Amino acid sequence: MTSNPRGKFITFEGGEGVGKSTNIHWCADWLTAQNIDVIVTREPGGTPIAELIRNKLLKAHHAEPMVPMAELLLMFAARAQHLEAVILPALSQGTWVLCDRFTDSTIAYQGFGRGLDLSSIETLKTLVQGTLEPDCTLLLDAPIEVGMARAHGRSVATGEATDRFEIEQLAFFERVRDGFQTLAATHSRFVTLDATQTLDDIQAELAIRLNLLRAP
Ligand code: T5A
């Protein structure tokens, strides 16, 4: 009896409004057209419990400010639930998992952005995900102003409220971008895409990357 090969785990990373959600759905459609089973999920979130945690994390105004360590631990609490309930079962069934943000966002936002100790984040990462790493991380990179303008344009169009991260200052997002670029420079699973390109150009590059991942 042959068992399904493990599915590929692909994460989409980058700052606010760089096009992760838009391109993750494009990739899912592309893979589905190649007869590959795929799910799209996101962090924080992806299960009912993790989505409850997401609501607390993203709510712009709490009666008491959330301290950075609570924010960090809630990110990993949501991730633990998401991994056990969604990501690992799908991968073991041979389904590809496309995840909108994962632990690299924690390193970039809570580590580089908030200034929390990177080695403590590594310890939590090992505790929660063991040796699991994405097969590929697609980093959409753009100047902060470009992403923020796009995110703002989308909020105006949809009427959605600004979240607790989007109200941060420019310097915070510059540190986050630096965090992602540092990770990309030191981990071979990263592919950096220039997110200032047109969607057509980005998606042409994505198709090449997905094809490479399909190869046995
Ligand atoms: N967080 C998350 C942490 O701090 N630590 C963690 O560990 C994790 C997992 C989550 C927040 O949580 C933080 C980071 C985040 O602040 P979110 O809503 O999931 O919040 O993340 P956001 O980055 O805020 O998601 P956005 O939906 O704002 O941005 P996307 O998904 O990158 O952008 P998208 O696809 O919605 O595009 C925005 C607009 O731009 C247009 C789109 O059509 C859309 O209108 N667009 C383009 N227009 C022109 N050219 C292009 N190339 C375009 N690409 C997109």
Boltz pocket constraint, residues with backbone or C-beta under 6 A from the ligand:
constraints:
  - pocket:
      binder: B
      contacts: [[A, 14], [A, 15], [A, 16], [A, 17], [A, 18], [A, 19], [A, 20], [A, 21], [A, 22], [A, 23], [A, 42], [A, 43], [A, 44], [A, 75], [A, 100], [A, 101], [A, 102], [A, 103], [A, 105], [A, 106], [A, 107], [A, 109], [A, 110], [A, 147], [A, 150], [A, 151], [A, 153], [A, 154], [A, 165], [A, 166], [A, 195], [A, 196], [A, 197], [A, 198], [A, 199], [A, 202]]
      max_distance: 6.0
